[in-house]
Amino acid sequence: MEGNKTKKSNSSKAKKKNKTFEEAMNELEEIVQLLEKGDLPLEESIEYFQRGIELSRECTKKLDEIEKRITMLIENENGEVIEESFSLEDK
């Protein structure tokens, strides 16, 4: 029973920490592996599934932000690629 508490506690801490894209993807992969094994009790599986959804949304948001930054690269009249600053706060 103690092992389950540790997993839940670690999951709660992970929610509060602002993860990099790579960290979030790694955690998501670990969750998928745990769920695919099918060894977890139903309640714990649901908690991991919910955490996986949160991580998936985080990753999607980060990818969307990066895509917006990339689209800010434009070519000037001389054919040179220049970068314009992009901020989500400008919108």
ZIDA-V832516 format. One record per residue. N is the residue number from 1. PHI is phi in degrees with one decimal (* if undefined). PSI is psi in whole degrees, -180 to 180 (NA if undefined). Layout:
n = [N N]
phi = [PHI PHI]
psi = [PSI PSI]
This chain:
n = [1 2 3 4 5 6 7 8 9 10 11 12 13 14 15 16 17 18 19 20 21 22 23 24 25 26 27 28 29 30 31 32 33 34 35 36 37 38 39 40 41 42 43 44 45 46 47 48 49 50 51 52 53 54 55 56 57 58 59 60 61 62 63 64 65 66 67 68 69 70 71 72 73 74 75 76 77 78 79 80 81 82 83 84 85 86 87 88 89 90 91]
phi = [* -62.5 -59.5 -65.3 -64.2 -63.2 -61.3 -65.5 -63.2 -62.4 -64.3 -65.3 -64.2 -64.7 -64.7 -80.3 -79.1 -79.5 -91.0 -74.3 -57.4 -63.6 -64.0 -64.4 -64.8 -62.0 -64.5 -62.2 -62.2 -62.8 -64.6 -59.8 -62.2 -61.8 -69.0 -66.6 -63.0 76.6 -91.2 -86.0 -63.2 -54.6 -59.8 -68.4 -60.8 -64.5 -62.2 -65.6 -61.5 -61.3 -63.3 -60.8 -63.2 -60.0 -65.3 -60.9 -65.5 -59.7 -64.1 -62.4 -61.8 -64.0 -64.6 -61.6 -63.3 -66.2 -60.5 -63.6 -65.5 -65.3 -68.8 -77.9 -73.2 -130.5 -100.6 -83.9 -63.5 -90.9 82.6 -86.5 -87.1 -123.9 -114.1 -99.9 -68.4 -130.0 -137.9 -66.9 -74.2 -70.3 -83.9]
psi = [-36 -37 -38 -38 -39 -45 -45 -41 -45 -38 -40 -41 -38 -33 -36 -28 134 108 153 168 -46 -41 -43 -42 -41 -44 -40 -42 -41 -41 -44 -43 -43 -44 -36 -30 -37 17 -8 149 157 -50 -43 -38 -42 -42 -44 -39 -45 -42 -40 -41 -44 -45 -40 -43 -41 -47 -42 -42 -45 -41 -40 -42 -42 -41 -41 -40 -40 -39 -13 -9 123 160 131 -180 -19 4 6 141 126 158 130 142 145 133 135 -21 -18 -20 NA]
